[in-house]
Amino acid sequence: MQTLLRLEATVLPGNRLEVSAAELPEGAKVEVIVVLPERQQSQFASALDFLESLPSSPNPRCFPT
């Protein structure tokens, strides 16, 4: 029967991961699956989109450029 360990780790300098668990026998071959967190997409595609999203009254821009 397979054993599943779910661990969280922090990526170390040099893009390295270090896993340590008492359940891991030395010399055993294991499968490691890395799941990256989803990237949060910017709410605005451009600076102009951001400016257009600001309230129109009072006008947040000094000049209509």
mmCIF file of the N, C-alpha and C atoms, coordinates in Angstrom:
data_MODEL
# 
_entry.id   MODEL 
# 
loop_
_atom_site.group_PDB 
_atom_site.id 
_atom_site.type_symbol 
_atom_site.label_atom_id 
_atom_site.label_alt_id 
_atom_site.label_comp_id 
_atom_site.label_asym_id 
_atom_site.label_entity_id 
_atom_site.label_seq_id 
_atom_site.pdbx_PDB_ins_code 
_atom_site.Cartn_x 
_atom_site.Cartn_y 
_atom_site.Cartn_z 
_atom_site.occupancy 
_atom_site.B_iso_or_equiv 
_atom_site.pdbx_formal_charge 
_atom_site.auth_seq_id 
_atom_site.auth_comp_id 
_atom_site.auth_asym_id 
_atom_site.auth_atom_id 
_atom_site.pdbx_PDB_model_num 
ATOM 1   N N  . MET A 1 1  ? 0.835   -1.183 0.000   1.00 0.00 ? 1  MET A N  1 
ATOM 2   C CA . MET A 1 1  ? 0.000   0.000  0.000   1.00 0.00 ? 1  MET A CA 1 
ATOM 3   C C  . MET A 1 1  ? 0.883   1.251  0.000   1.00 0.00 ? 1  MET A C  1 
ATOM 4   N N  . GLN A 1 2  ? 0.512   2.227  -0.811  1.00 0.00 ? 2  GLN A N  1 
ATOM 5   C CA . GLN A 1 2  ? 1.291   3.457  -0.889  1.00 0.00 ? 2  GLN A CA 1 
ATOM 6   C C  . GLN A 1 2  ? 0.977   4.364  0.289   1.00 0.00 ? 2  GLN A C  1 
ATOM 7   N N  . THR A 1 3  ? 1.989   5.106  0.698   1.00 0.00 ? 3  THR A N  1 
ATOM 8   C CA . THR A 1 3  ? 1.824   6.100  1.750   1.00 0.00 ? 3  THR A CA 1 
ATOM 9   C C  . THR A 1 3  ? 1.956   7.472  1.118   1.00 0.00 ? 3  THR A C  1 
ATOM 10  N N  . LEU A 1 4  ? 1.085   8.376  1.465   1.00 0.00 ? 4  LEU A N  1 
ATOM 11  C CA . LEU A 1 4  ? 1.109   9.730  0.922   1.00 0.00 ? 4  LEU A CA 1 
ATOM 12  C C  . LEU A 1 4  ? 1.437   10.700 2.046   1.00 0.00 ? 4  LEU A C  1 
ATOM 13  N N  . LEU A 1 5  ? 2.451   11.516 1.828   1.00 0.00 ? 5  LEU A N  1 
ATOM 14  C CA . LEU A 1 5  ? 2.794   12.594 2.772   1.00 0.00 ? 5  LEU A CA 1 
ATOM 15  C C  . LEU A 1 5  ? 2.498   13.916 2.079   1.00 0.00 ? 5  LEU A C  1 
ATOM 16  N N  . ARG A 1 6  ? 1.759   14.764 2.734   1.00 0.00 ? 6  ARG A N  1 
ATOM 17  C CA . ARG A 1 6  ? 1.509   16.094 2.172   1.00 0.00 ? 6  ARG A CA 1 
ATOM 18  C C  . ARG A 1 6  ? 2.277   17.090 3.030   1.00 0.00 ? 6  ARG A C  1 
ATOM 19  N N  . LEU A 1 7  ? 3.275   17.725 2.426   1.00 0.00 ? 7  LEU A N  1 
ATOM 20  C CA . LEU A 1 7  ? 4.134   18.666 3.132   1.00 0.00 ? 7  LEU A CA 1 
ATOM 21  C C  . LEU A 1 7  ? 4.117   20.005 2.419   1.00 0.00 ? 7  LEU A C  1 
ATOM 22  N N  . GLU A 1 8  ? 4.343   21.061 3.156   1.00 0.00 ? 8  GLU A N  1 
ATOM 23  C CA . GLU A 1 8  ? 4.555   22.374 2.552   1.00 0.00 ? 8  GLU A CA 1 
ATOM 24  C C  . GLU A 1 8  ? 6.017   22.728 2.737   1.00 0.00 ? 8  GLU A C  1 
ATOM 25  N N  . ALA A 1 9  ? 6.586   23.359 1.720   1.00 0.00 ? 9  ALA A N  1 
ATOM 26  C CA . ALA A 1 9  ? 7.997   23.732 1.779   1.00 0.00 ? 9  ALA A CA 1 
ATOM 27  C C  . ALA A 1 9  ? 8.169   25.126 1.200   1.00 0.00 ? 9  ALA A C  1 
ATOM 28  N N  . THR A 1 10 ? 9.274   25.742 1.538   1.00 0.00 ? 10 THR A N  1 
ATOM 29  C CA . THR A 1 10 ? 9.646   27.038 0.990   1.00 0.00 ? 10 THR A CA 1 
ATOM 30  C C  . THR A 1 10 ? 10.803  26.830 0.038   1.00 0.00 ? 10 THR A C  1 
ATOM 31  N N  . VAL A 1 11 ? 10.738  27.470 -1.119  1.00 0.00 ? 11 VAL A N  1 
ATOM 32  C CA . VAL A 1 11 ? 11.829  27.357 -2.079  1.00 0.00 ? 11 VAL A CA 1 
ATOM 33  C C  . VAL A 1 11 ? 13.034  28.096 -1.507  1.00 0.00 ? 11 VAL A C  1 
ATOM 34  N N  . LEU A 1 12 ? 14.143  27.401 -1.437  1.00 0.00 ? 12 LEU A N  1 
ATOM 35  C CA . LEU A 1 12 ? 15.373  27.943 -0.861  1.00 0.00 ? 12 LEU A CA 1 
ATOM 36  C C  . LEU A 1 12 ? 16.175  28.680 -1.930  1.00 0.00 ? 12 LEU A C  1 
ATOM 37  N N  . PRO A 1 13 ? 17.170  29.462 -1.522  1.00 0.00 ? 13 PRO A N  1 
ATOM 38  C CA . PRO A 1 13 ? 18.030  30.124 -2.504  1.00 0.00 ? 13 PRO A CA 1 
ATOM 39  C C  . PRO A 1 13 ? 18.597  29.097 -3.488  1.00 0.00 ? 13 PRO A C  1 
ATOM 40  N N  . GLY A 1 14 ? 18.695  29.504 -4.728  1.00 0.00 ? 14 GLY A N  1 
ATOM 41  C CA . GLY A 1 14 ? 19.173  28.603 -5.762  1.00 0.00 ? 14 GLY A CA 1 
ATOM 42  C C  . GLY A 1 14 ? 18.050  27.727 -6.301  1.00 0.00 ? 14 GLY A C  1 
ATOM 43  N N  . ASN A 1 15 ? 16.793  28.113 -6.033  1.00 0.00 ? 15 ASN A N  1 
ATOM 44  C CA . ASN A 1 15 ? 15.615  27.372 -6.500  1.00 0.00 ? 15 ASN A CA 1 
ATOM 45  C C  . ASN A 1 15 ? 15.611  25.941 -6.008  1.00 0.00 ? 15 ASN A C  1 
ATOM 46  N N  . ARG A 1 16 ? 15.984  25.722 -4.754  1.00 0.00 ? 16 ARG A N  1 
ATOM 47  C CA . ARG A 1 16 ? 16.089  24.375 -4.180  1.00 0.00 ? 16 ARG A CA 1 
ATOM 48  C C  . ARG A 1 16 ? 14.949  24.115 -3.209  1.00 0.00 ? 16 ARG A C  1 
ATOM 49  N N  . LEU A 1 17 ? 14.591  22.846 -3.108  1.00 0.00 ? 17 LEU A N  1 
ATOM 50  C CA . LEU A 1 17 ? 13.635  22.383 -2.100  1.00 0.00 ? 17 LEU A CA 1 
ATOM 51  C C  . LEU A 1 17 ? 14.330  21.381 -1.209  1.00 0.00 ? 17 LEU A C  1 
ATOM 52  N N  . GLU A 1 18 ? 13.991  21.407 0.061   1.00 0.00 ? 18 GLU A N  1 
ATOM 53  C CA . GLU A 1 18 ? 14.525  20.417 0.994   1.00 0.00 ? 18 GLU A CA 1 
ATOM 54  C C  . GLU A 1 18 ? 13.338  19.794 1.718   1.00 0.00 ? 18 GLU A C  1 
ATOM 55  N N  . VAL A 1 19 ? 13.259  18.458 1.658   1.00 0.00 ? 19 VAL A N  1 
ATOM 56  C CA . VAL A 1 19 ? 12.161  17.736 2.287   1.00 0.00 ? 19 VAL A CA 1 
ATOM 57  C C  . VAL A 1 19 ? 12.739  16.858 3.377   1.00 0.00 ? 19 VAL A C  1 
ATOM 58  N N  . SER A 1 20 ? 12.156  16.955 4.554   1.00 0.00 ? 20 SER A N  1 
ATOM 59  C CA . SER A 1 20 ? 12.603  16.149 5.669   1.00 0.00 ? 20 SER A CA 1 
ATOM 60  C C  . SER A 1 20 ? 11.371  15.619 6.388   1.00 0.00 ? 20 SER A C  1 
ATOM 61  N N  . ALA A 1 21 ? 11.283  14.281 6.526   1.00 0.00 ? 21 ALA A N  1 
ATOM 62  C CA . ALA A 1 21 ? 10.168  13.667 7.248   1.00 0.00 ? 21 ALA A CA 1 
ATOM 63  C C  . ALA A 1 21 ? 10.642  12.343 7.811   1.00 0.00 ? 21 ALA A C  1 
ATOM 64  N N  . ALA A 1 22 ? 10.263  12.064 9.025   1.00 0.00 ? 22 ALA A N  1 
ATOM 65  C CA . ALA A 1 22 ? 10.680  10.820 9.682   1.00 0.00 ? 22 ALA A CA 1 
ATOM 66  C C  . ALA A 1 22 ? 10.153  9.589  8.945   1.00 0.00 ? 22 ALA A C  1 
ATOM 67  N N  . GLU A 1 23 ? 9.059   9.739  8.209   1.00 0.00 ? 23 GLU A N  1 
ATOM 68  C CA . GLU A 1 23 ? 8.469   8.614  7.484   1.00 0.00 ? 23 GLU A CA 1 
ATOM 69  C C  . GLU A 1 23 ? 9.253   8.223  6.241   1.00 0.00 ? 23 GLU A C  1 
ATOM 70  N N  . LEU A 1 24 ? 10.221  9.025  5.841   1.00 0.00 ? 24 LEU A N  1 
ATOM 71  C CA . LEU A 1 24 ? 10.996  8.743  4.625   1.00 0.00 ? 24 LEU A CA 1 
ATOM 72  C C  . LEU A 1 24 ? 12.209  7.886  4.974   1.00 0.00 ? 24 LEU A C  1 
ATOM 73  N N  . PRO A 1 25 ? 12.219  6.625  4.540   1.00 0.00 ? 25 PRO A N  1 
ATOM 74  C CA . PRO A 1 25 ? 13.377  5.775  4.831   1.00 0.00 ? 25 PRO A CA 1 
ATOM 75  C C  . PRO A 1 25 ? 14.569  6.145  3.942   1.00 0.00 ? 25 PRO A C  1 
ATOM 76  N N  . GLU A 1 26 ? 15.753  6.183  4.530   1.00 0.00 ? 26 GLU A N  1 
ATOM 77  C CA . GLU A 1 26 ? 16.958  6.531  3.763   1.00 0.00 ? 26 GLU A CA 1 
ATOM 78  C C  . GLU A 1 26 ? 17.139  5.575  2.607   1.00 0.00 ? 26 GLU A C  1 
ATOM 79  N N  . GLY A 1 27 ? 17.519  6.119  1.466   1.00 0.00 ? 27 GLY A N  1 
ATOM 80  C CA . GLY A 1 27 ? 17.812  5.322  0.289   1.00 0.00 ? 27 GLY A CA 1 
ATOM 81  C C  . GLY A 1 27 ? 16.595  4.906  -0.520  1.00 0.00 ? 27 GLY A C  1 
ATOM 82  N N  . ALA A 1 28 ? 15.394  5.183  -0.026  1.00 0.00 ? 28 ALA A N  1 
ATOM 83  C CA . ALA A 1 28 ? 14.184  4.806  -0.759  1.00 0.00 ? 28 ALA A CA 1 
ATOM 84  C C  . ALA A 1 28 ? 13.965  5.742  -1.942  1.00 0.00 ? 28 ALA A C  1 
ATOM 85  N N  . LYS A 1 29 ? 13.468  5.207  -3.034  1.00 0.00 ? 29 LYS A N  1 
ATOM 86  C CA . LYS A 1 29 ? 13.100  6.039  -4.180  1.00 0.00 ? 29 LYS A CA 1 
ATOM 87  C C  . LYS A 1 29 ? 11.685  6.533  -3.948  1.00 0.00 ? 29 LYS A C  1 
ATOM 88  N N  . VAL A 1 30 ? 11.478  7.825  -4.148  1.00 0.00 ? 30 VAL A N  1 
ATOM 89  C CA . VAL A 1 30 ? 10.169  8.431  -3.936  1.00 0.00 ? 30 VAL A CA 1 
ATOM 90  C C  . VAL A 1 30 ? 9.800   9.276  -5.145  1.00 0.00 ? 30 VAL A C  1 
ATOM 91  N N  . GLU A 1 31 ? 8.530   9.564  -5.277  1.00 0.00 ? 31 GLU A N  1 
ATOM 92  C CA . GLU A 1 31 ? 8.044   10.443 -6.335  1.00 0.00 ? 31 GLU A CA 1 
ATOM 93  C C  . GLU A 1 31 ? 7.693   11.774 -5.681  1.00 0.00 ? 31 GLU A C  1 
ATOM 94  N N  . VAL A 1 32 ? 8.176   12.858 -6.254  1.00 0.00 ? 32 VAL A N  1 
ATOM 95  C CA . VAL A 1 32 ? 7.905   14.198 -5.715  1.00 0.00 ? 32 VAL A CA 1 
ATOM 96  C C  . VAL A 1 32 ? 7.072   14.955 -6.738  1.00 0.00 ? 32 VAL A C  1 
ATOM 97  N N  . ILE A 1 33 ? 5.951   15.500 -6.292  1.00 0.00 ? 33 ILE A N  1 
ATOM 98  C CA . ILE A 1 33 ? 5.085   16.314 -7.152  1.00 0.00 ? 33 ILE A CA 1 
ATOM 99  C C  . ILE A 1 33 ? 5.065   17.715 -6.569  1.00 0.00 ? 33 ILE A C  1 
ATOM 100 N N  . VAL A 1 34 ? 5.371   18.698 -7.386  1.00 0.00 ? 34 VAL A N  1 
ATOM 101 C CA . VAL A 1 34 ? 5.410   20.091 -6.938  1.00 0.00 ? 34 VAL A CA 1 
ATOM 102 C C  . VAL A 1 34 ? 4.227   20.823 -7.564  1.00 0.00 ? 34 VAL A C  1 
ATOM 103 N N  . VAL A 1 35 ? 3.421   21.463 -6.735  1.00 0.00 ? 35 VAL A N  1 
ATOM 104 C CA . VAL A 1 35 ? 2.278   22.236 -7.205  1.00 0.00 ? 35 VAL A CA 1 
ATOM 105 C C  . VAL A 1 35 ? 2.537   23.699 -6.873  1.00 0.00 ? 35 VAL A C  1 
ATOM 106 N N  . LEU A 1 36 ? 2.636   24.530 -7.905  1.00 0.00 ? 36 LEU A N  1 
ATOM 107 C CA . LEU A 1 36 ? 2.869   25.956 -7.702  1.00 0.00 ? 36 LEU A CA 1 
ATOM 108 C C  . LEU A 1 36 ? 1.540   26.650 -7.429  1.00 0.00 ? 36 LEU A C  1 
ATOM 109 N N  . PRO A 1 37 ? 1.541   27.670 -6.577  1.00 0.00 ? 37 PRO A N  1 
ATOM 110 C CA . PRO A 1 37 ? 0.298   28.411 -6.353  1.00 0.00 ? 37 PRO A CA 1 
ATOM 111 C C  . PRO A 1 37 ? -0.093  29.162 -7.617  1.00 0.00 ? 37 PRO A C  1 
ATOM 112 N N  . GLU A 1 38 ? -1.400  29.351 -7.797  1.00 0.00 ? 38 GLU A N  1 
ATOM 113 C CA . GLU A 1 38 ? -1.860  30.090 -8.965  1.00 0.00 ? 38 GLU A CA 1 
ATOM 114 C C  . GLU A 1 38 ? -1.394  31.534 -8.872  1.00 0.00 ? 38 GLU A C  1 
ATOM 115 N N  . ARG A 1 39 ? -0.990  32.056 -10.012 1.00 0.00 ? 39 ARG A N  1 
ATOM 116 C CA . ARG A 1 39 ? -0.578  33.458 -10.044 1.00 0.00 ? 39 ARG A CA 1 
ATOM 117 C C  . ARG A 1 39 ? -1.826  34.326 -10.060 1.00 0.00 ? 39 ARG A C  1 
ATOM 118 N N  . GLN A 1 40 ? -1.823  35.318 -9.224  1.00 0.00 ? 40 GLN A N  1 
ATOM 119 C CA . GLN A 1 40 ? -2.948  36.241 -9.222  1.00 0.00 ? 40 GLN A CA 1 
ATOM 120 C C  . GLN A 1 40 ? -2.772  37.209 -10.369 1.00 0.00 ? 40 GLN A C  1 
ATOM 121 N N  . GLN A 1 41 ? -3.794  37.281 -11.204 1.00 0.00 ? 41 GLN A N  1 
ATOM 122 C CA . GLN A 1 41 ? -3.713  38.173 -12.349 1.00 0.00 ? 41 GLN A CA 1 
ATOM 123 C C  . GLN A 1 41 ? -4.056  39.584 -11.909 1.00 0.00 ? 41 GLN A C  1 
ATOM 124 N N  . SER A 1 42 ? -3.396  40.527 -12.546 1.00 0.00 ? 42 SER A N  1 
ATOM 125 C CA . SER A 1 42 ? -3.648  41.926 -12.239 1.00 0.00 ? 42 SER A CA 1 
ATOM 126 C C  . SER A 1 42 ? -5.092  42.266 -12.581 1.00 0.00 ? 42 SER A C  1 
ATOM 127 N N  . GLN A 1 43 ? -5.690  43.089 -11.773 1.00 0.00 ? 43 GLN A N  1 
ATOM 128 C CA . GLN A 1 43 ? -7.072  43.495 -12.009 1.00 0.00 ? 43 GLN A CA 1 
ATOM 129 C C  . GLN A 1 43 ? -7.163  44.379 -13.239 1.00 0.00 ? 43 GLN A C  1 
ATOM 130 N N  . PHE A 1 44 ? -6.086  45.071 -13.561 1.00 0.00 ? 44 PHE A N  1 
ATOM 131 C CA . PHE A 1 44 ? -6.092  46.012 -14.675 1.00 0.00 ? 44 PHE A CA 1 
ATOM 132 C C  . PHE A 1 44 ? -5.054  45.595 -15.706 1.00 0.00 ? 44 PHE A C  1 
ATOM 133 N N  . ALA A 1 45 ? -5.418  45.649 -16.976 1.00 0.00 ? 45 ALA A N  1 
ATOM 134 C CA . ALA A 1 45 ? -4.510  45.271 -18.050 1.00 0.00 ? 45 ALA A CA 1 
ATOM 135 C C  . ALA A 1 45 ? -3.471  46.363 -18.314 1.00 0.00 ? 45 ALA A C  1 
ATOM 136 N N  . SER A 1 46 ? -3.829  47.620 -18.017 1.00 0.00 ? 46 SER A N  1 
ATOM 137 C CA . SER A 1 46 ? -2.895  48.710 -18.273 1.00 0.00 ? 46 SER A CA 1 
ATOM 138 C C  . SER A 1 46 ? -3.150  49.841 -17.274 1.00 0.00 ? 46 SER A C  1 
ATOM 139 N N  . ALA A 1 47 ? -2.248  50.798 -17.274 1.00 0.00 ? 47 ALA A N  1 
ATOM 140 C CA . ALA A 1 47 ? -2.408  51.962 -16.400 1.00 0.00 ? 47 ALA A CA 1 
ATOM 141 C C  . ALA A 1 47 ? -3.643  52.756 -16.807 1.00 0.00 ? 47 ALA A C  1 
ATOM 142 N N  . LEU A 1 48 ? -3.941  52.799 -18.095 1.00 0.00 ? 48 LEU A N  1 
ATOM 143 C CA . LEU A 1 48 ? -5.123  53.519 -18.563 1.00 0.00 ? 48 LEU A CA 1 
ATOM 144 C C  . LEU A 1 48 ? -6.399  52.861 -18.031 1.00 0.00 ? 48 LEU A C  1 
ATOM 145 N N  . ASP A 1 49 ? -6.433  51.529 -18.013 1.00 0.00 ? 49 ASP A N  1 
ATOM 146 C CA . ASP A 1 49 ? -7.581  50.822 -17.437 1.00 0.00 ? 49 ASP A CA 1 
ATOM 147 C C  . ASP A 1 49 ? -7.756  51.204 -15.974 1.00 0.00 ? 49 ASP A C  1 
ATOM 148 N N  . PHE A 1 50 ? -6.663  51.304 -15.243 1.00 0.00 ? 50 PHE A N  1 
ATOM 149 C CA . PHE A 1 50 ? -6.729  51.702 -13.842 1.00 0.00 ? 50 PHE A CA 1 
ATOM 150 C C  . PHE A 1 50 ? -7.293  53.114 -13.705 1.00 0.00 ? 50 PHE A C  1 
ATOM 151 N N  . LEU A 1 51 ? -6.770  54.051 -14.518 1.00 0.00 ? 51 LEU A N  1 
ATOM 152 C CA . LEU A 1 51 ? -7.250  55.434 -14.437 1.00 0.00 ? 51 LEU A CA 1 
ATOM 153 C C  . LEU A 1 51 ? -8.729  55.527 -14.785 1.00 0.00 ? 51 LEU A C  1 
ATOM 154 N N  . GLU A 1 52 ? -9.158  54.767 -15.776 1.00 0.00 ? 52 GLU A N  1 
ATOM 155 C CA . GLU A 1 52 ? -10.562 54.790 -16.170 1.00 0.00 ? 52 GLU A CA 1 
ATOM 156 C C  . GLU A 1 52 ? -11.454 54.203 -15.084 1.00 0.00 ? 52 GLU A C  1 
ATOM 157 N N  . SER A 1 53 ? -10.906 53.357 -14.208 1.00 0.00 ? 53 SER A N  1 
ATOM 158 C CA . SER A 1 53 ? -11.710 52.744 -13.161 1.00 0.00 ? 53 SER A CA 1 
ATOM 159 C C  . SER A 1 53 ? -11.929 53.677 -11.971 1.00 0.00 ? 53 SER A C  1 
ATOM 160 N N  . LEU A 1 54 ? -11.170 54.760 -11.899 1.00 0.00 ? 54 LEU A N  1 
ATOM 161 C CA . LEU A 1 54 ? -11.303 55.687 -10.783 1.00 0.00 ? 54 LEU A CA 1 
ATOM 162 C C  . LEU A 1 54 ? -12.629 56.435 -10.873 1.00 0.00 ? 54 LEU A C  1 
ATOM 163 N N  . PRO A 1 55 ? -13.156 56.869 -9.748  1.00 0.00 ? 55 PRO A N  1 
ATOM 164 C CA . PRO A 1 55 ? -14.435 57.582 -9.775  1.00 0.00 ? 55 PRO A CA 1 
ATOM 165 C C  . PRO A 1 55 ? -14.340 58.840 -10.632 1.00 0.00 ? 55 PRO A C  1 
ATOM 166 N N  . SER A 1 56 ? -15.416 59.148 -11.350 1.00 0.00 ? 56 SER A N  1 
ATOM 167 C CA . SER A 1 56 ? -15.370 60.280 -12.281 1.00 0.00 ? 56 SER A CA 1 
ATOM 168 C C  . SER A 1 56 ? -15.661 61.609 -11.590 1.00 0.00 ? 56 SER A C  1 
ATOM 169 N N  . SER A 1 57 ? -16.240 61.574 -10.412 1.00 0.00 ? 57 SER A N  1 
ATOM 170 C CA . SER A 1 57 ? -16.540 62.821 -9.748  1.00 0.00 ? 57 SER A CA 1 
ATOM 171 C C  . SER A 1 57 ? -16.091 62.737 -8.290  1.00 0.00 ? 57 SER A C  1 
ATOM 172 N N  . PRO A 1 58 ? -15.239 63.564 -7.783  1.00 0.00 ? 58 PRO A N  1 
ATOM 173 C CA . PRO A 1 58 ? -14.471 64.534 -8.560  1.00 0.00 ? 58 PRO A CA 1 
ATOM 174 C C  . PRO A 1 58 ? -13.423 63.841 -9.413  1.00 0.00 ? 58 PRO A C  1 
ATOM 175 N N  . ASN A 1 59 ? -13.104 64.451 -10.516 1.00 0.00 ? 59 ASN A N  1 
ATOM 176 C CA . ASN A 1 59 ? -12.185 63.857 -11.485 1.00 0.00 ? 59 ASN A CA 1 
ATOM 177 C C  . ASN A 1 59 ? -10.812 63.661 -10.848 1.00 0.00 ? 59 ASN A C  1 
ATOM 178 N N  . PRO A 1 60 ? -10.304 62.425 -10.763 1.00 0.00 ? 60 PRO A N  1 
ATOM 179 C CA . PRO A 1 60 ? -9.006  62.175 -10.115 1.00 0.00 ? 60 PRO A CA 1 
ATOM 180 C C  . PRO A 1 60 ? -7.819  62.629 -10.951 1.00 0.00 ? 60 PRO A C  1 
ATOM 181 N N  . ARG A 1 61 ? -8.096  62.944 -12.228 1.00 0.00 ? 61 ARG A N  1 
ATOM 182 C CA . ARG A 1 61 ? -7.003  63.410 -13.073 1.00 0.00 ? 61 ARG A CA 1 
ATOM 183 C C  . ARG A 1 61 ? -7.049  64.929 -13.220 1.00 0.00 ? 61 ARG A C  1 
ATOM 184 N N  . CYS A 1 62 ? -5.901  65.542 -13.191 1.00 0.00 ? 62 CYS A N  1 
ATOM 185 C CA . CYS A 1 62 ? -5.854  66.997 -13.320 1.00 0.00 ? 62 CYS A CA 1 
ATOM 186 C C  . CYS A 1 62 ? -6.112  67.448 -14.755 1.00 0.00 ? 62 CYS A C  1 
ATOM 187 N N  . PHE A 1 63 ? -5.570  66.667 -15.723 1.00 0.00 ? 63 PHE A N  1 
ATOM 188 C CA . PHE A 1 63 ? -5.695  67.043 -17.119 1.00 0.00 ? 63 PHE A CA 1 
ATOM 189 C C  . PHE A 1 63 ? -6.237  65.854 -17.910 1.00 0.00 ? 63 PHE A C  1 
ATOM 190 N N  . PRO A 1 64 ? -7.095  66.098 -18.869 1.00 0.00 ? 64 PRO A N  1 
ATOM 191 C CA . PRO A 1 64 ? -7.639  64.981 -19.674 1.00 0.00 ? 64 PRO A CA 1 
ATOM 192 C C  . PRO A 1 64 ? -6.634  64.529 -20.734 1.00 0.00 ? 64 PRO A C  1 
ATOM 193 N N  . THR A 1 65 ? -5.603  63.860 -20.314 1.00 0.00 ? 65 THR A N  1 
ATOM 194 C CA . THR A 1 65 ? -4.585  63.417 -21.274 1.00 0.00 ? 65 THR A CA 1 
ATOM 195 C C  . THR A 1 65 ? -4.647  61.925 -21.460 1.00 0.00 ? 65 THR A C  1 
# 
